[in-house]
Amino acid sequence: MIRIGIPAHGFQDWAGGVDFLFTVVDGLRAAAPGAELHLLVPQARPVRRWKRLKLTLRRMLGDGIRDRRATPLDCSALAALCDAVHSIPPGPDAVAEASARLRLDAVLPSH
């Protein structure tokens, strides 16, 4: 099984970016259903935004709701397509560290 990291850096703050990542992840799901997808979400400043995302994810996954529309400042629909969501510090070093720690085989490019 291949393990793929999807960094949300630079994409999570605008609807076009989230929609783009959603399309890529949806395509990966269709082309490689066995792939394990890991969404890497940089900790936002203020941290309150990350807490709001986690609360949205808990509600969404707990209720089994799958909203396919991504909205600005909200990665919940994208996260629902992934196998795991990881909060990481901002910056490229954090992506490299998470990649090693999670034993990812590939990481998609990001901003």
Secondary structure, 3 states (H helix, E strand, C coil): CCEEEEECCCCCCCHHHHHHHHHHHHHHHHHCCCCEEEEEEECCCCCHHHHHHHHHHHHHHHHCCCCCCCECCECHHHHHHCCEEEEECCCHHHHHHHHHHCCCCEECCCC
